[in-house]
Amino acid sequence: MHLRIGFPAALRHAALAGVAGASLTMFAALPAAAVGVPVPVTPEMTGAGIVSSGVKLPPIPPVTGNRKNPVPSWGKPLPYPIVIADRRNNRLIEVTPDKRIVWEFPSPNLKIYRGNEDVNFSHDGLQLAVSEEDNYDVHIVDYGQRVIAWTYGVPDTRGKGPGLLNYPDDAHLLADGKFLTADIRNCRVLIIDPKDSSIATQWGEPGQCKHNPPRQLAHPNGATPMENGDILVSEISDAWISRITREGKLLWSVRAPHIRYPSDAFPTVDGKQVIVADFSKPGRVVIFDPATGKPTWEYSPTGDKMLDHPSLARELPETGDVLIVDDLQDRVIVVDRKTKEVIWQYGEKNVKGHAPGHLNYPDGLDLDVFRDWKRALQTP
């Protein structure tokens, strides 16, 4: 395991306890004033511990696609495999449309890696950006080597000084290699340069939790890059969604319609509308036009079909169907755009587990458009 970890020397031993044979490249220790506040670790936060599906994993195929030119589609109901942040199993897991597990990254150590809640591929498909809200850190995971390549934040420690975070949500690697995250309780969005762990861009200020983007932000929990480099920022307070350029120019700011607790807004496939999940019970998913502020599609089932705190929704390419992470019901689903029926599901509803076919509080995902797993898995 190879780690590059940016946190104070006084905390290094605790963070790395039990990691035998680790090869470490440490950044400079933080100033004493930057040392944060220790956070008690509860049984809920450690979840199932270090677990794995136990599946024998196939060889990883080479990267032959990208987001603009993806590998061949699997078709409906799910066109591409998905990497899932299986939060309370403390692992990342990749599942194909026919529900085979082809890749997995169990926690190497619960102190430094626990509660992964958002995951997204880098532009070249070689790395994964991961956030861990209640471990107060973010990571880059090398997909091919299955190792932690970089960490920012101090595990189990909250703060606002250099190298510290306070409940970071969302994680993306931008085209230029910088790391984007929403630091919720510090009311800021950060763009960090992994080369030296310096903050390249900061929108919002700790203690200034009000809607005045980009100078102040009201508890942002989503920061999503768009194709042209602009960033969609979701604020929990009053369900604001804003589009901001990398240079910090506000292009528009709209309250998401019919949403109580916005979670990780994404652009639709054509880039013209916004899709956002309502992290509530009952939960819902809304697609809306930011030009008018009006919804164009909504999924808000009740009764047995109800969503329970969905954290993420993505419009699928080709079909326009909707991929949803239904967190507290331990499943990921695909909803048919026209019929609003569930046409694909991974995870057994309200059954926690880590064996094949089961999840434990899934919280984030991304599409693997980079590797032709369908061809790789074909029997010769």
URCORPE-V724357 format. One record per helix or strand of 3 or more residues. SS is the DSSP state (h for helix, s for strand). FROM is the first residue (numbers start at 1). LEN is the number of residues. If there is no record, write none. Layout:
# URCORPE-V724357
ss->SS from->FROM len->LEN
ss->SS from->FROM len->LEN
This chain:
# URCORPE-V724357
ss->h from->9 len->8
ss->h from->32 len->3
ss->h from->43 len->4
ss->s from->81 len->6
ss->h from->87 len->3
ss->s from->91 len->5
ss->s from->101 len->6
ss->s from->118 len->4
ss->s from->127 len->6
ss->h from->133 len->3
ss->s from->137 len->6
ss->s from->147 len->6
ss->s from->168 len->6
ss->s from->179 len->5
ss->h from->184 len->3
ss->s from->188 len->6
ss->s from->198 len->6
ss->s from->220 len->6
ss->s from->231 len->5
ss->h from->237 len->3
ss->s from->240 len->5
ss->s from->250 len->6
ss->s from->262 len->6
ss->s from->274 len->5
ss->s from->281 len->9
ss->s from->294 len->6
ss->h from->303 len->3
ss->s from->310 len->6
ss->s from->322 len->5
ss->h from->327 len->3
ss->s from->331 len->5
ss->s from->342 len->5
ss->s from->362 len->7
ss->h from->373 len->4
